[in-house]
Amino acid sequence: MNIPKHYTKVRDVNITPEELIAFEDRVRDAYEAGQIKGPVHLSKNNEEQLIELFQYIHPGDWVFSAWRNHYHALLHGVDSEKLFSWISEGKSMGTNNLNPNFYASSIVGGIVPLSLGAAMGLKRSNSPRRVWCFVGDMTMETGVFHEAYKYSQNFNLPLQFVVEDNNLSVHTPTDVAWGKRMDVPENVIYYQYKMSYPHHGTGKWVNF
């Protein structure tokens, strides 16, 4: 993972890979028992990368994520019981929180302009804090990503994009959906991992 050299570690992450996996296992079990009245998007196989990265993310920074957001929320400090309660209410794709500042959306690319605006607000207020925007490889191919990236670079905004590449555009491999893949832009943190779960759900048919 290409973490820029000018970043320094600002906190210890006290969550282990096993604890992250156990949380998703708990969500999986509740979902398969018909206790979660909405879709869930589960993570696995990127625990080590995220634990490393979140050591560089200040607790006061803003973190924006998409529908697969549970790991990001936990690592940024969202209370695990509060998060599980939201997921149980069907809000897996929209887990939003203040203190720590965390926002997630199910809209493809929807968090990109929001993170750009938040970064502009931080710069205008002379805040020392930064915005971190986590997107997938599908979103990286979209126009809104490239426009926001270019704008943030041109105006030196405190916005760090992180691309999590599982080579999936929903259910279709990204290189099939888009053809030739675009190069990862300069100053974007990027890593690859292989999904263990389907795009949504657990692979088990659930009747509510």
N, C-alpha and C positions, 0 to 999 in steps of 0.2 A: 504494500500500500504506500503510495507516494505522498506522505505527509510533508508539507513544505518545511524547509529547514528553519525558517524564521519562527515557527511555532515552538512553544515550550510546554511541558506538562504543567497543568495548573491544579490538578486534583488526583487523589487516589480513587480508583473505582473499586468499590467493595462488594461488587456482585461477581460471582463466578460463572463460568459457562454452564456449569451444572444447575445453578439456580435459575438462569435464564431458560434453559431447556425445561426445567421442572415447571416453570410458570406456564409455558406454552403447552406442556402436557396436561396441566390442570384445565386450561381453556379447551383443549381438545376433548378431554373427558366430559366436560360440561356440555360442549357442543353436541357430541355424539349421544348424550343422554337427553337431548332435546330441551335443555335448560337455557340456551342462548337463542333469543328470538331474532336472529339476524345473521348475516354472513360474517365469517371470521377469515382473516388472512394471517397465517402462522409463519413464523420464521424458524429456520434451523440451518446450521452449518456456517453461519457468519458470526458466531459468538466472539471468537478470538479477535477478529478484525475490529468489531465494534467496541469491545472492551479496550483495545489499544487506542482507538481513535478518541473515545470519550475522555481519556486522560488529558486531552488537549482542549476540551470544551469546558469553559468556565460555568459554574453553576448558575451564574446570572445571565449567560448568553441565551439567545432565542434559538430553539430547535424547531424546524418545520419538517414534517414527514408526511408520507402518503398513507395508503391503506394498510400496508404491512409495517405497523409502527410500534408494536408492543415492546420490542427490545429497546428502541430509541427512548421511549417514555420511561421505562424502568432505569436505564442507564443515566438519564438526565435527572432522575430523582423523583419522578412521579410515584406516589405511594402505591405499592403493589395491590393492596386491598381496594383502594379507590379505583385503580385501573381495572381490576377484575370486576368490580361492581358495574362500571360503565360498559364493559364488554358484555356482561350478563344482561344488561338492558338493551343490547343490540347496537351499541355505539363503538364497536371495534374499529370502524373506519374513521371515527370522528372524536378521538380522545384529546380534548383540549383542556389546558390547565394554565393557571398563573401561579408563579412561585413554586416550582420552576416554570419558566415560560416555555410552553410546549403547545404546538398546534398541528393537527393532522387533518387531512381531507381525502375523500375518496375520488375526487375529480382528477383525471389525468392531467398533470401539469398545473393543477389549481393552486398549489402552494407556491409556485415559482414567482408570480407577480406579487403575492402577499409577502414573501420573504424579501423581495426587492424593496418593497415599500417600507418594511420594517427596518431594513438596513439603512435606507435613506433617512428615516426618522432618527435612528441612533446617531448617524453622522451629524445631522442638523442640531441635535441636542448635545453634541460633543461627548457622547457616552463612550466609555472605554469598552463597552460590550460589543459582541459580534453576533451575526446571524449565521446559522448552519442550516443548509437546505439539502435534505436527503431525497434523491430521486433515483428511479431505476433507469436501466439502459434504454427502455422504450421512450421514456420522457426526454432523455438526453437527445433523441433524434428529432424532437418537435421544434417548431419555430419559436414558441414562447421561451423555451430554454435558451436558445442561442441569442435571442434578443435581450433577455434578462442578463445573461452572462456578459455580453458585450457592453451593455449599459453599466453594469456594476464595475467592469474593468475601466471603462472610459471615465467614470466619475469617482473611482477609487472608493467604492462603498465597502463597508465591513461585512461582506457577504461571502461565505465559503460554501461552494457547491460540493456535494459528495455523491458520486455515482456508484450505485450498487448494482453490479452487472450479473444477473442470473440468466442472461440470454433468453428472456421471455417477454413477449409483448402480449400480456394476458396469457393465452394458451399457446400462442404461435411463437416459435423461435424468432428472436428479433432479426437475425440475419436473413430469415425467410420473409418476414413481414416487410422489411425495409430494403432488402437487397444489400448493397454494399454499405457497411457500417461507417459512420463518420468517425474521424479521429477524436479522441478525448481532448477537449480544449485545454489550453495552458492554465495552470493554477487550479485545476479541478482535481480533488482527491478521488481516486478511482480504485475499486477492487472488484474481483470476480469471486463468485461462489456458486455452488450448485444447490438448487432447491430440493428439499426432501418432502415438502407438502405440495399438493396441487395449488393452482392459482388462488382458489378460495376453498374453504372447508377442509376436510381431512381425507377425502377420498371415499368416505362412507356416506351412503344415502341416509338422511335424517328426516323423520316425520315430526313436525311440531304439534 
